[in-house]
Structure formats: C-alpha cells, structure tokens
Amino acid sequence: MVDMNPNPHISEAVTHLREVLGWSQTELAERMGVKPSMLSLLESGRRGWTAQRVFSAAVAFNCPIEKLMPDPRAPHANAGPAS
C-alpha cells in the first residue's frame, strides 16, 4: 500500500467526526480495523493516510469519502512557493 501525501485535512476531519460522535480512538480504530496506536499516528499526522485507510474511516463513519477529503477547488495552504 502506498501512503497518500500527508494531508492535515483528512486527519482533522476524522478527529472532528470522531469527537462529534463521542467515540474514543479505540472505538474508531476497531471500526476501521486498525490498532489504536495506528489511529493515533494517523490523527496526529505522523503517519500518512492510504486510500484504504480513508475508505475504512468513511465506512466506519457511514459517510461519503468526500467528507474526509479536501475540496480540490480550494486553495492549497500547504503549496510551496512558486518557482
């Protein structure tokens, strides 16, 4: 599996939804089929989100995957300087 580019939007969206639902990291990790330590790394941005992990989170939340992904039309805050 290839890690997607680190994207703070995904981590923030997952953490926000988890907290809104009142779920612990352990509960979401179980629903996603990952270890709680992995979810902690994902939410903190220390591990990249693979397509499979984003899909697993969307299934766990019963939401469209687009809800977890950044809007491609939005300006990229992490874009490097223009050359």
N, C-alpha and C positions, 0 to 999 in steps of 0.2 A: 504494500500500500504506500502511495506517495503522499506525503503531507502537503496540504494546501498551503499557500502563502500565509504566514501569520496574519490574522485579521482580528483586531480587537473588537470589531462589531459583533462577530459571532460569539465570542466569549461574554461580552456584555449582554447580548440578547439572551443567551442561555441562562446566565446568572440571574438576570431580571425575571425571566419567566419562572425559574425555579423558586425564587423568593416570593413572587406573587402567589404561586400555588402553595406556598408554605412547605415545600419539600426540602429535606436535607440533601446534602451532596450524596450521601449514602443511598437514599431513596432513588434519586435520579440516576445514579451510577448503576444500580440494579436494573432499572427500567431500560437503560441503554446497553446493558451487557458489558460494562467495563468496571474496573476496580475503582473504588472511591478515590484512591491516590491519583489515578489517571485523570479522573474528572477534575480534581483539584488542579492538576497541571494544565489541563485544557482551559479551565475558567481563568486561571491566573496568566495565561498567555505564554507559559513556559514550555508548552507542547503545542504543535500545530494541529489544526483540525483537518482530518482526512474527510473526503467526501462521504465515506461510510459512517464516520462519527457524527457528521452533521445530519445525515439521514436518520441515524439512530436517535438523535436528540429530537428531531422533528416527529418521529413516530412516538417517542415517549411522551411528548407534549401534545400529541394528536393535533398538530398544526402544520400548515404548509411550510415546506422547506424555505420558501422565500421569506418567511417571517424571521428567520435566523440569519439570512444573508444580507449583506449591504446592498443598497439600491445602486445599481450600476450607473445610473444617471447622476448620482450625487458626486460632487467634487471629492477627490481623494485627499483626505487630510494627511495621509502618510506618503503622498507623492514626493519624490525627491526633487531637487532643484532642476529647472530646465537647463539643458546644455546648449 
